[in-house]
Each structure stands twice: as structure tokens, then as C-alpha cells.
Amino acid sequence: MQKIKVNLGFIAASLAFLVIFAASATPIPLYDIYRKADGLNYNDLALTAVVYFIGAITALLIFGRISNHLGRKPVIFLCFALAAVSSIILLDVSSATPLILGRLLLGLACGLASSAVASYIVDKGSFLPNWVPAAVVSNSPMVGLTIGAVVSGSLVEYAPYPKELCYFVVLAALAICTVLITFSKESVEQKPGVISSLKPKFSLPHEDKRLYPIAACTFIATWALGGFYQAYGPSIAVSQLGTHSTLMAAIVFSSYLLPCALGGPLTAGFSPANAQRYGMVVYTLAVIGILISIKFSLIESFLITSAFAGAAQGAVLTGSIRSLLADISSQERAGVLSLIYATSYAGAAIPSFIAGQLSHFMNLFQIAVFYGLLAVIACIITLMFARNPKHVEIKID
């Protein structure tokens, strides 16, 4: 009976992680519709990505450790509430303001989830091989974003109420997750210190602090491209690849994110450092392929190279997270995961802001080249300096 409860907690937490990030991607296939009908421009779309990442970073910076004190479940319920309120706001988008506000709340929800839900996944994953929790934590955001985008794009394309129905689906999914988490067992005991935990502080208790800068390079380079797809995926589908289908816009956005789920299992037999090295090489080559595809409007090539880049990202992120979670206790996980995701979100937010400014005098291909250069730099650094922790496997107590 006890094992059934543990399994339920792991499954519920994994599903919750997917649904929260799916909620955050739901508006994205509608971006080109909003742009045409409601007068939004490319800078507005870039701003939605920036505020989303700012919300996530803020949540991690201030609230990243409160689940150590309040418990994982209360914070997870707060994530659900933020995502639900955002979905209600996005039911009526008539200007940039509700879209930006909705994306900000979704950023807060995803930031909290990146600490509390991710920690709950690792807490409840002790019955699985050690690489599995790391793969779930590193890849679920990308898979969730994919699910949200594809479902939303399909509903917009083929179902009634194209600008509303997708958000009602999100609200229903959040309600299901709420029930599952309610019946799951808490993994940490409540303890005093909630107020002091609000003081911004990231934890890196690892013996070898040199592991973090290399991991940070991989987080920044790969999440930056994810931010590019979030802001400009639908616009790339229309202006560069010649399709006006919202479903195709969702597929374009998802072509990079969904294959991330393949990368984690592929690295099960690799050391963290080798996963980082091999992953970054494949990732960089794939990004070059993406640039060529955009330049010559090759949609099939774009989707294929995006898939390779996404799978490589999954491999890189799993390797990097494995290296940083080695020998980390349950009380230290929330702080370490907060640091991991704050770095990732910052790596996406800053390039997105720069891209928004560049959009005033550059086209989408020229902006994409900026992300290609970032990938090349991160690849060189990783090849030169990647290293393994003293204990390669993740120790989950």
C-alpha cells in the first residue's frame, strides 16, 4: 500500500508539472491571431516572453525555498491557482495588456513549480532508477509546453470558440491535478522559517562549485532558443515558412520542445560530462540547420533540425541537472532546483529582451543568427571545461 502511495505522488507531481507548463504555452498558437486582430506587434510578443521569464525568476528568487517550510503540496496548490487565474484573464484578450498580465502570472506559476513541483518529483522518485527523476525534472517543462501548444493550436484550428475553449481545457486539467495532489502524501514536514526563506538565496552545496558555470552555459544557450520559439514560433510559421495554420504554428513551436523528452533516456548510460559534451555538439549543429532552413524557407528541414536540437537539449539538460543534484539531500533540493531554473529563465529572458529590441531593425532570420552565435559559444565552453561530479549517480535519500 505504501508503494502505491509513493507511485501516486510521483505520477501526480509529474502530471502537475506537465499541466502547469502546458497552461503557459496555451496562448502561444494564438499570437499571430492576436497580432492581426488586436494590433500587437513583434515587440509586444517579445515582451510577453520577457514578463513570463521575469515572473518565473521572481518566483524562484523570493519563493523558491518556501516548500521546504510550508510543505510541497500547499505551494503546488498555489501554482494551480496562479495558472487558473491567468487562464481566466486570457479568456478575453483585446489588447497587449491582458496577454502580458496573463503571461506574467503563468511565469510566476511555472517558477514556483520549477522549485516545489520539481522537488516533489525528486522526493517521490526514489523507487525509480536514478536518472529518471532528473530526466522528468529537466524535460517536463518542454514536453508540457509542447502539449499545451499542440492542443491549443488544434482547438483553435478545428473547434468552436477558438479564442476561449483552450483555456477551459486548461482549467479542467488543473482541477484534475488538484484532486490527484490532494490524495498524494506530503514528502517534507512543515517547519518554521517561512519568512526568512523569502530572503533571496540560492543554494549550491555541492563540493565542486566548478560544475555550476558549465551547467549554466548549457541552460542559457538551450533555454534562450526556447524563448525565441515562444515569442516568434507562430510568426516564423507565417512569414518565413509560408503557412497560416494555427496548428502548424503550434507544431513549429513544438518541433523544438517535444523531442527534449528523448534526450534524457538517451543519456542514461553516459556520464554527466559526456552528456553535456555530446549534447552540445549535436545541439549546435542542429541550430545551424535551423538557421539554414529559415533562410531558405524549408519547412520540412526546419522541423527536422528543430527536433534534433530539442533532443540534444534534453540530453544536455539531463546531464547538467544530474551533475548538480549529485549527493544533494532532500532539504537542499528546492534551493538547488531554484538556482537551476532561475539560471535557465534568465538565460531565456535576457536574449528575448535583446531580440525584441533588435526586431525594430532586423528580420526574424537575422535575429535567429544571434541565437546561433550563443549556441556556438556555449558549445566551445562546454567542450573545454565540462567535468563529472565525484559521484556520478544522483543520490536520492
Long-range contacts (C-beta under 8 A, 24 or more apart in sequence): 3-127, 5-184, 5-185, 6-124, 6-126, 6-127, 6-185, 7-127, 8-180, 8-183, 8-184, 8-185, 9-120, 9-123, 9-124, 9-184, 9-185, 9-187, 10-121, 10-124, 10-125, 10-127, 10-128, 11-180, 12-177, 12-180, 12-181, 12-183, 12-184, 13-72, 13-76, 13-117, 13-120, 13-121, 13-124, 13-181, 13-184, 14-121, 14-136, 14-140, 15-177, 15-180, 16-76, 16-79, 16-80, 16-113, 16-117, 16-177, 16-180, 16-181, 17-113, 17-117, 17-118, 17-121, 17-136, 17-137, 17-140, 17-141, 17-144, 18-140, 18-143, 18-144, 18-147, 19-83, 19-144, 19-170, 19-173, 19-174, 19-176, 19-177, 20-79, 20-80, 20-83, 20-109, 20-110, 20-113, 20-117, 20-144, 21-110, 21-113, 21-140, 21-141, 21-142, 21-143, 21-144, 21-145, 21-148, 22-144, 22-145, 22-147, 22-148, 22-151, 22-170, 22-173, 23-83, 23-86, 23-87, 23-106, 23-109, 23-148, 23-170, 23-173, 23-174, 24-52, 24-83, 24-103, 24-106, 24-107, 24-109, 24-110, 24-144, 24-145, 24-148, 25-144, 25-145, 25-146, 25-147, 25-148, 25-149, 25-152, 25-230, 25-253, 26-87, 26-90, 26-148, 26-149, 26-151, 26-152, 26-166, 26-167, 26-170, 27-90, 27-93, 27-99, 27-102, 27-103, 27-152, 28-148, 28-149, 28-152, 28-230, 28-233, 28-234, 28-250, 28-253, 29-149, 29-152, 29-153, 29-156, 29-234, 29-246, 29-247, 29-249, 29-250, 29-253, 30-93, 30-152, 30-156, 30-162, 30-163, 30-166, 30-246, 31-233, 31-234, 31-235, 31-249, 32-234, 32-235, 32-237, 32-238, 32-244, 32-246, 32-249, 33-156, 33-162, 33-163, 33-246, 34-93, 34-99, 35-235, 38-93, 38-94, 38-95, 38-96, 39-95, 40-95, 40-96, 40-99, 42-232, 42-235, 42-356, 42-359, 43-356, 43-357, 43-359, 43-360, 44-96, 44-99, 44-100, 45-231, 45-232, 45-235, 46-231, 46-232, 46-352, 46-353, 46-355, 46-356, 46-359, 47-96, 47-100, 47-356, 48-96, 48-99, 48-100, 48-103, 48-231, 49-103, 49-227, 49-230, 49-231, 49-348, 49-349, 49-352, 50-349, 50-352, 50-353, 50-356, 51-100, 51-103, 51-104, 51-107, 52-103, 52-104, 52-106, 52-107, 52-110, 52-230, 53-107, 53-227, 53-345, 53-346, 53-348, 53-349, 53-352, 54-104, 54-107, 54-349, 55-103, 55-104, 55-105, 55-106, 55-107, 55-108, 55-110, 55-111, 56-107, 56-108, 56-110, 56-111, 56-114, 56-341, 56-342, 56-345, 57-107, 57-111, 57-342, 57-345, 57-346, 57-349, 58-107, 58-108, 58-111, 59-107, 59-108, 59-109, 59-110, 59-111, 59-112, 59-114, 59-115, 60-111, 60-112, 60-114, 60-115, 60-338, 60-341, 60-342, 60-345, 61-200, 61-338, 61-342, 62-198, 62-200, 63-111, 63-112, 63-115, 63-198, 64-111, 64-115, 64-202, 64-334, 64-335, 64-337, 64-338, 64-342, 65-115, 65-197, 65-201, 65-203, 65-334, 65-335, 65-338, 66-116, 66-194, 66-197, 66-198, 67-115, 67-116, 67-119, 67-120, 67-188, 67-334, 68-188, 68-191, 68-197, 68-331, 68-334, 68-335, 69-190, 69-191, 69-192, 69-193, 69-194, 69-197, 70-190, 70-194, 71-186, 71-188, 71-189, 71-190, 72-116, 72-117, 72-119, 72-120, 72-123, 72-186, 72-187, 72-188, 73-120, 73-181, 73-182, 73-184, 73-186, 75-112, 75-115, 75-116, 76-113, 76-116, 76-117, 76-120, 76-181, 77-178, 77-181, 78-112, 79-109, 79-110, 79-112, 79-113, 79-116, 79-117, 80-109, 80-174, 80-177, 80-178, 80-181, 82-106, 82-108, 82-109, 82-112, 83-109, 83-170, 83-174, 84-170, 84-171, 84-174, 87-167, 87-170, 87-171, 87-174, 88-167, 88-171, 90-167, 91-163, 91-164, 91-167, 93-163, 107-345, 110-141, 111-341, 111-342, 111-345, 114-141, 114-337, 114-338, 114-340, 114-341, 114-345, 115-334, 115-337, 115-338, 115-341, 116-334, 118-333, 118-337, 118-341, 119-187, 119-330, 119-333, 119-334, 119-337, 120-187, 122-325, 122-330, 122-333, 122-337, 122-396, 123-187, 123-188, 123-330, 123-333, 124-184, 124-187, 125-396, 126-396, 126-397, 129-268, 130-393, 130-394, 130-395, 130-396, 131-264, 131-265, 131-267, 131-268, 131-318, 131-322, 131-393, 131-394, 133-394, 133-396, 134-264, 134-318, 134-321, 134-322, 134-325, 134-394, 135-264, 135-265, 135-314, 135-318, 136-264, 137-321, 137-337, 138-260, 138-264, 138-314, 138-317, 138-318, 138-320, 138-321, 139-260, 139-261, 139-263, 139-264, 139-314, 139-317, 139-318, 142-226, 142-257, 142-258, 142-260, 142-261, 142-310, 142-313, 142-314, 143-257, 143-258, 143-260, 143-261, 145-226, 145-230, 145-253, 145-254, 145-257, 146-253, 146-254, 146-257, 146-258, 149-233, 149-250, 149-253, 149-254, 149-257, 150-247, 150-250, 150-251, 150-254, 152-250, 153-245, 153-246, 153-247, 153-248, 153-249, 153-250, 153-251, 154-247, 154-250, 156-246, 156-247, 157-245, 157-246, 157-247, 158-247, 162-246, 187-330, 188-330, 188-331, 201-335, 202-335, 202-338, 202-339, 202-342, 203-332, 203-334, 203-335, 203-336, 203-338, 203-339, 204-324, 204-335, 204-336, 204-339, 205-328, 205-332, 205-335, 205-336, 206-324, 206-326, 206-327, 206-328, 206-336, 206-389, 207-327, 207-389, 207-390, 208-387, 208-389, 208-390, 210-385, 210-387, 211-323, 211-324, 211-387, 211-389, 212-324, 212-339, 213-385, 214-276, 214-320, 214-381, 214-382, 214-385, 214-386, 214-387, 215-276, 215-320, 215-321, 215-323, 215-324, 215-340, 215-343, 216-343, 216-347, 217-378, 217-381, 217-382, 218-276, 218-279, 218-280, 218-316, 218-317, 218-319, 218-320, 218-378, 218-382, 219-317, 219-320, 219-340, 219-343, 219-344, 219-347, 220-343, 220-344, 220-346, 220-347, 220-374, 220-378, 221-280, 221-283, 221-347, 221-374, 221-375, 221-377, 221-378, 221-379, 222-283, 222-313, 222-316, 222-317, 223-344, 223-345, 223-347, 223-348, 224-347, 224-348, 224-350, 224-351, 224-352, 224-371, 224-374, 225-256, 225-287, 225-309, 225-313, 225-371, 225-374, 225-375, 226-256, 226-257, 226-313, 226-348, 227-348, 227-349, 227-351, 227-352, 227-355, 228-351, 228-352, 228-355, 228-367, 228-368, 228-371, 229-253, 229-256, 229-257, 229-306, 230-348, 230-352, 231-352, 231-355, 231-356, 232-355, 232-364, 232-367, 235-364, 236-294, 236-302, 236-364, 239-364, 240-294, 240-297, 240-364, 240-365, 241-294, 241-297, 241-299, 241-302, 242-297, 242-299, 243-299, 251-303, 252-302, 252-303, 252-306, 255-302, 255-303, 255-306, 255-307, 255-310, 256-306, 256-307, 256-309, 256-310, 256-313, 257-310, 258-307, 258-310, 259-306, 259-307, 259-308, 259-309, 259-310, 259-311, 259-314, 260-310, 260-311, 260-313, 260-314, 260-317, 261-314, 262-310, 262-311, 262-314, 263-310, 263-311, 263-312, 263-313, 263-314, 263-315, 263-316, 263-317, 263-318, 264-314, 264-315, 264-317, 264-318, 266-311, 266-314, 266-315, 267-315, 267-318, 267-319, 270-315, 270-319, 271-319, 271-388, 271-392, 272-319, 272-320, 272-322, 272-323, 272-326, 272-388, 272-389, 272-392, 273-319, 273-323, 273-386, 273-387, 273-388, 274-319, 275-315, 275-316, 275-318, 275-319, 275-320, 275-322, 276-316, 276-319, 276-320, 276-323, 276-382, 276-386, 277-382, 277-383, 277-386, 278-315, 279-312, 279-313, 279-314, 279-315, 279-316, 279-319, 280-312, 280-316, 280-375, 280-378, 280-379, 280-382, 280-383, 281-379, 281-383, 282-308, 282-309, 282-311, 282-312, 282-315, 283-309, 283-312, 283-313, 283-316, 283-375, 283-379, 284-375, 284-376, 284-378, 284-379, 286-312, 287-371, 287-372, 287-375, 288-372, 290-368, 290-372, 291-365, 291-368, 291-369, 291-372, 294-364, 294-365, 294-368, 295-365, 316-382, 322-392, 322-393, 322-394, 323-388, 323-389, 325-394, 326-389, 326-390, 326-391, 326-392, 326-393, 326-394, 326-395, 327-389, 327-390, 327-391, 327-395, 328-394, 328-395, 329-397, 330-397
